[in-house]
Amino acid sequence: PKNLDAYGNAAWLLWSTEHGAEAIEFLKQGIKANPSTFYMYDEMGSHYLYRLKDPVAATPYFEQAVKYTCPFMTWHSLAHCYEKTGRWDKAVYAWKKATTYKNNVIAASHLARAQLQLNQKQSP
């Protein structure tokens, strides 16, 4: 139950063979068995965001994932969810967090873009 890659790989295999509902259930089992790490929340969020194109469903999983030590790509995914749902203030916050990672060369340009969008939304 603690083998995180087994859950992630099995879910990918299920999804890629048209068994999306089973993939989600398997990832839920992985979260239940490993609730104190970013990995399973990130996998579930990625499943919803990238495979199902559902940023609303993905957001709470990425929000949970970033509560733990995680790679900057988790912050990127969360920021993209916020952008796709028009929550530019939260997107700016997530991009700011992503810029704190050493060697994350792309986050600053995304932050500038998100800040511009937020400023435009706030202008009368």
C-alpha positions as CSV (number, residue, x, y, z in Angstrom):
1,P,0.0,0.0,0.0
2,K,3.0,2.4,0.4
3,N,4.3,1.9,-3.2
4,L,3.2,5.2,-4.7
5,D,4.5,4.4,-8.2
6,A,2.3,1.2,-8.2
7,Y,-0.8,3.3,-7.8
8,G,0.2,5.9,-10.3
9,N,1.3,3.4,-12.9
10,A,-1.7,1.2,-12.5
11,A,-4.1,4.2,-12.7
12,W,-2.3,5.3,-15.9
13,L,-2.7,1.8,-17.4
14,L,-6.4,1.7,-16.4
15,W,-7.0,5.2,-17.9
16,S,-5.1,4.4,-21.1
17,T,-7.2,1.3,-21.7
18,E,-10.5,3.2,-21.4
19,H,-11.1,2.3,-17.7
20,G,-11.1,5.9,-16.4
21,A,-13.6,5.3,-13.5
22,E,-11.5,2.4,-12.2
23,A,-8.4,4.6,-12.4
24,I,-10.1,7.2,-10.2
25,E,-11.1,4.6,-7.7
26,F,-7.6,3.2,-7.7
27,L,-6.1,6.6,-7.1
28,K,-8.6,7.2,-4.2
29,Q,-7.3,4.0,-2.6
30,G,-3.8,5.3,-3.0
31,I,-4.8,8.6,-1.3
32,K,-6.4,6.7,1.5
33,A,-3.3,4.5,2.0
34,N,-0.9,7.5,1.7
35,P,-2.6,10.6,2.9
36,S,0.5,12.5,4.1
37,T,2.4,12.9,0.8
38,F,1.8,15.1,-2.2
39,Y,2.2,12.3,-4.7
40,M,-1.2,10.7,-4.7
41,Y,-3.1,14.0,-4.6
42,D,-0.9,15.2,-7.5
43,E,-1.7,12.1,-9.5
44,M,-5.4,12.5,-8.9
45,G,-5.3,16.2,-9.8
46,S,-3.3,15.4,-12.9
47,H,-5.8,12.8,-13.9
48,Y,-8.7,15.3,-13.7
49,L,-6.8,18.2,-15.2
50,Y,-4.8,16.7,-18.1
51,R,-6.8,13.6,-18.9
52,L,-10.4,14.6,-18.2
53,K,-9.9,18.3,-18.9
54,D,-11.7,19.2,-15.6
55,P,-9.8,21.9,-13.7
56,V,-12.7,22.3,-11.2
57,A,-12.4,18.7,-10.1
58,A,-8.6,18.8,-10.2
59,T,-8.2,21.9,-8.0
60,P,-8.9,20.4,-4.5
61,Y,-6.4,17.6,-5.2
62,F,-3.6,20.0,-6.1
63,E,-4.6,22.3,-3.2
64,Q,-4.1,19.3,-0.9
65,A,-0.8,18.3,-2.7
66,V,0.9,21.6,-2.1
67,K,0.3,21.3,1.7
68,Y,3.2,18.8,1.5
69,T,6.7,19.0,0.1
70,C,6.2,18.9,-3.6
71,P,8.0,19.7,-6.9
72,F,7.3,23.0,-8.5
73,M,5.3,21.3,-11.2
74,T,2.5,20.7,-8.7
75,W,2.3,24.4,-8.1
76,H,2.3,24.9,-11.9
77,S,-0.7,22.5,-12.2
78,L,-2.6,24.3,-9.4
79,A,-1.9,27.7,-11.0
80,H,-3.2,26.4,-14.3
81,C,-6.4,25.2,-12.6
82,Y,-6.9,28.6,-11.1
83,E,-6.3,30.3,-14.5
84,K,-8.7,28.0,-16.3
85,T,-11.4,28.7,-13.7
86,G,-10.8,32.5,-13.8
87,R,-9.4,32.8,-10.3
88,W,-6.5,35.0,-11.2
89,D,-5.7,36.1,-7.6
90,K,-5.1,32.5,-6.6
91,A,-3.2,31.9,-9.8
92,V,-0.9,34.7,-9.0
93,Y,-0.3,33.3,-5.5
94,A,0.4,29.8,-6.9
95,W,2.9,31.2,-9.5
96,K,4.6,33.2,-6.8
97,K,5.1,30.0,-4.8
98,A,6.4,28.3,-7.9
99,T,9.0,31.0,-8.4
100,T,10.6,30.2,-5.0
101,Y,12.0,26.9,-6.4
102,K,15.6,27.1,-7.5
103,N,16.0,26.3,-11.2
104,N,12.3,27.0,-12.0
105,V,13.0,29.2,-15.0
106,I,9.5,29.4,-16.4
107,A,7.4,30.4,-13.4
108,A,8.4,34.0,-13.5
109,S,7.0,34.6,-17.0
110,H,3.7,32.8,-16.0
111,L,3.6,35.0,-12.9
112,A,3.9,38.1,-15.0
113,R,1.2,37.0,-17.4
114,A,-1.2,36.0,-14.5
115,Q,-0.5,39.3,-12.7
116,L,-1.4,41.2,-15.9
117,Q,-4.6,39.2,-16.2
118,L,-5.5,40.0,-12.6
119,N,-4.8,43.7,-13.1
120,Q,-7.0,43.8,-16.1
121,K,-9.8,42.0,-14.3
122,Q,-9.5,44.5,-11.4
123,S,-9.5,47.6,-13.6
124,P,-12.8,49.4,-14.1
